[in-house]
Amino acid sequence: MKKKINTLYILLSVSAILLTLIATTCVYYSFLRKEVLDNLKNYAHLLKTPIVEEAYDSDIIHTAKEDRIRITVIQKDGEVLFDNEVNIEEMDNHSERPEVQEALQSGEGVTVRRSDTLDKSTFYYAFAVDNDKILRVSKETGSIWSILGQAFPFIALIAGILIISSILFSGLLTSSIVKPIETLANNLDHVETVSTYKELMPFLNTIQRQHDDILKSAKIRQEFTANVSHELKTPLTSISGYSELIENGMASSGDVQRFAGEIHKNAQRLLTLINDILRLSELDDSEKDTMLSFETVDLYNIAENCVNMLTLNAEKHQVRMTMEGASCQVHGNRQMLEELIYNLCDNAIRYNNPGGTVWVSVRESDDLQVELMVKDTGIGIPEEHQTRIFERFYRVDKSRSKSTGGTGLGLAIVKHIVSQHQAEMKLESEIGVGTTIIIRFPGI
Ligand code: ADP
C-alpha cells in the first residue's frame, strides 16, 4: 500500500509540475503575443500621418527599421507601394493576404504566420490609413517552440528540482499517512491507545468490538472445555474406583450390588451430561438452519404434554403440578419448545419443597404476545446468582443440582432456545418463596 500511495503521489506531483510548466509557457506566450500586437498597433498609428502624406523618408520610418519593424504600404488592389525592407519590384500582389483582406473589409486585420522552420513567427497588423491605402506593419519574434527551446534548460532545472523535492516529500507524506495505520496494526490489542485519524474511528471501533468478541468467545470456549472435562471426570472417577474395587475382589457380595448401583448412577449421569453437551453444541451449530424447521405450533398443547410427562416425577418429589391457559399459536420449532418447557418444569420440581406446587400457564398477553409462565413454590434463587444461572455449568447449589440429576446446562439450553425464537425471558425469584420464569413469544 505504501508503495502504491507513494507512486500515486509522485505521479500526481510530476504531472502537476509538468502541466503547470506547460500552462505557464502558454500563458506567457499569449501575453507576449498580445504585447507584440499592441506594440505593432501603436507603431502603425504613429506612422499613419507620414504614410498618408507619402513621406517615406521621414525619421519615424527609419526608426522603425532600427526597431526591426517592417513597414509595407499596399494599394487597395493589392499592389505594394512601399516596403522598408524588400524591393517592391520583387513583391507580388498582396490582395490575397488575410490581414490585408481583413483590413479592407473591417478597417484592420491581424495575422500571425509561422516560418517554415517553425522557430520564428511573424506578427502582421494591417489597417486602412485612408480610402485607398493599407498600412501593414510586421515584426518577427521567436515562435512558442523557440521560446520553449530557449527556456528549456531553466524549465528542466526547475522541473528537476521540483520533481526531486516532490519525490522526497511524497515519501515523507506517505510515511506520515501510513504510520498510524502501521502502529495500529501492531497494537490491535490496545487500539484505544493509538492516536489516529478520526475517519478511522468507526473502523477501529468495529475492530475493537470484534477483537473483544473473539477474546470473549475464546475465553468462554476455554472455560467450557475445562468445565466439561471436570464434569466428565467426576462420574468417571467414581465408575473407575468402584469397578476397581470389584475387580480386585475387595467388595463383599453386599457391596458389589451397592457399587454396581453407584456405577450405574454415574454412568447414567455421564449419559445425561453428554446428551446436554451434544444438545448445546447442536444448538450452537444450527443457529442459522433452525429457522428452516420452524412451523406454527400450539404452545399450550406442548406445555400440556410436558406437564403430563412430568406429573409422575413431580409426585415422587411430592410436588403438585397444574396447567392453566388456552390454546395459543407460536412460530417455532416443536422439539426445541418441548425441551424448553421440560427443562423449566424439571427445575421447578427439582428445586421445590415437598408439598410444593408448580404452575404452568400459556396465554395470550394484552399486547398479543404469547406468554409462557412456569412458577414454583421452591427454594428460590439468591439475587446475586440470578443473572448467572443461565451460564453453562453455573449452579447455585452444586450438590443439590447433582443429587437431583442436574448438569448445570438446562438453563443455558433454555436461553439458547429463547433467543432462537426471538422471545424474551424474565426471571423473578425470592429465597424461600419461589421462582417464576416468564417467556414472551412474538405472536402470529
Ligand atoms: P441444573 O442442571 O443444575 O438444574 P440449570 O441450568 O437448569 O442446571 O440451572 C442452573 C442453576 O439454577 C441450578 O443449579 C439451580 O441452582 C438454579 N435453578 C434453576 N431453576 C431453579 C428453580 N426453579 N428454583 C431454584 N433454583 C433454580
Residues whose N, C-alpha, C, O or C-beta is under 5 A from the ligand:
A	BS01	ADP	N347 A348 Y351 G378 G380 I381 I389 Y394 R395 V396 D397 S401 G406 T407 G408 L409 G410 L411 A412 T435
